């Protein structure tokens, strides 16, 4: 009987050993459970947020999915307190084991598993926890967890064989979810303490590491006392393991939690939010397909300005649609949200801040007058209740474009229910120049409220390199997300005239700034622009005074279609064909600030147009270079034409409508052009120095808000100058070194003139 019992025991023992061996082999080879292959072990799955850097080395934001705001850091970027706290609290024998701590595991089985003492903690090492984060799905039962554990042990052993202890700690901290969209220690340090990981204090590091056991339970924002007790436990274990002294523990454990710097990060945070959102869309653009573009506004069904523009960008600019033009080793296109790209932009964080400050200061000063004018001219903006009469359709159109309206409509709400919702007061936070304001108002009243704000956009780039240094699409991205640099297109008024003059010079090589042009009605033309009723003047006088009659004569000299083609082919300005008519000479067409700034580089760059360059290089998460970008240039007009245009545009600033731009800095030459559309609907100033081209637009949200803004010289030019003065006052920026335009010393803008200026009769022929 006894022998039989012993034999049974041996059979059971050997069976257990055999089955365990088979199980381990099965797990190791991936037959049982999920086991990553060798290549994946060396490059563990880790969704990373892409990081955007300025030209002067500042990280200005990230691109990420809503719950994957993870930015990787290196071990050397971690505070020593973080490492010491993590090892002391989660795995005090971390440096002594090879993935499994058998002492901790035995204790967990005996005290936690058999005796039911949950306060003793588990037996998982840091490496096992990392394996669980990287490769294990969450088990939904105790049995499932028991089956999952051996898989994690094997993965942990493999991780220890492939990576150093420092790398494992770094992987763990980069992977951990600290709540509030703060995935990884870098995001956590920024969210909770507004610091970089290397700068965390002892208490701050202990607070974050205390969350690792259960981030929701030890959430320092929601449960400060509970988190404080956990922090002190971390400190006591650091003392026990010799990382801090008893005096350190006594001092730090008495300190309260400091959540004063807590700020939940969103995609709106960081520098240059309008630029970052533009860049996201630009890099993620797909190849243009004609059927995706509406053709109804075109005279010629074979031409669509938006499709033509985007197609040209797809072919000419490697950055446009970069994520869909380039592929990873697995054949998939790059994902800007999760591939951990490092995107180095041309934005200068100092100039960006100057631009944002200048725009905000300018609009804040102009806001009272604009608001009073809007209320007086458009009473429906200040009205209460359901919109009726004048402006009713405007308000309803805006209402239909809101997220609230779309959600209600998608949920099956009737028109009456939607209208009732928009006229029911609710609590909300609205924009004000003195900071966010908590108010109670109806959603319809909030629409009226925002329509009373003056809008603006500003962009600056270097004409020789195309580097975009400042990109300000509006007042505040949190409240005004419509980007007026690239998305917004407004009538440009007289700022289009330099292109027209350049077109004329290009077609008539003998013409010079002294060439006389008629300023009166064009023979046989029924349309006469304001100010075009007689006389004649030189081209220099015509642009300096921004005479509309001269422009009307010029467009007939080159033909409206000839000018339209010239804009498209030479300056890459795409406008609908329906604008091919006489008013095109006065800027009766809509163009973005970005396109205007790029085109004006022609005049500051000896006739060569430079395409805006937004990014210099892109790297992967390991720092390997994936792409490098260089300026994209083409000759728009020959240098002789550009030099003649410089004479005209400098005259506009020295003695014409742009006089307010003069005196920027000693010895710095300036050229520019003001622009104002009908009834002061849009105000523009396009100005440039040898080192920078900058465009500024100011206007209302609605195109039909007229007569409230003022002329370009009085409304847009001060914004331009406010920004440029800040730039030229900074000795660390290089632009004061280039004071003169590059014009050959022997060039005479008048030497091609025959002396017999064109007569008015010749212009009319």
Buried (B, 14 or more C-beta within 10 A) or exposed (E): EEEEEEEEEEEEEEEEEEEEEEBBEBBBEEEBBEBBEEEEBEEBEBBBBBBBBBBEEBBBBBBBBEEBBBBBBEBEBBBEBBBBBBBBBBBBEBEEBEBBBEEBBEBBEEBBBEEEEEEBBBBBBBBBBBBBBBBBEEBEEEEEEEBBBBBBBBBBBBBBEEBEBEBBBBBBBBBBBBBBBBBBBBBBBBBBBEBBBBEBBBBBBBBBBBBBBEBEEBBBBEBBEBBBEBBBBBBBBBBEBEBBEEEBBEBBBEEEBBEEEEEEBBBEBBBBBBBBBBBBEBBBBEEBEEEEBEBEEBEEEEBBBBBBBBBBBBEEBBBBBBBBBBEEEEEEBBBBBBBBBBBBBBBBBBBBBBBBBBBBBBBEEBBEEBBEBBBEEBEBBBBEEBBEEEBEEBBBEBBEEBEBBEEBBEEEBEEEEBBEBBBEEEEBEBBEBEEEEEBEBBBBBBBBBBBBBBBBBBBBBBBBBBBBBBBBBBBBBEBBBEBBBBBBBBBBBBBBBBBBBBBBBBBBEEBBBBBBBBBBBBEEBEEBBEBBEEEBBBBBBBBBBBBBBBBBBBBBBBBBEEBBBBBBEBBBBBBBBEBBBBBBBBBBBBBBBBBBBBBBBBBBBBBBBBBBBBBBBBBBBEEEEBBEBEBBBBBBBBBBBBBBBBBBBBBBBBBBBBBBBBEBBEEBBBBBBBBBBBEBBBBBBBBBBBBBBBBBBBBBBBEEBBBBBBBBBBBBBBBBBBBBBBBBEBEEBEBBEBBEBBBEEEEEBEEBBEEEBBEBEEBBE
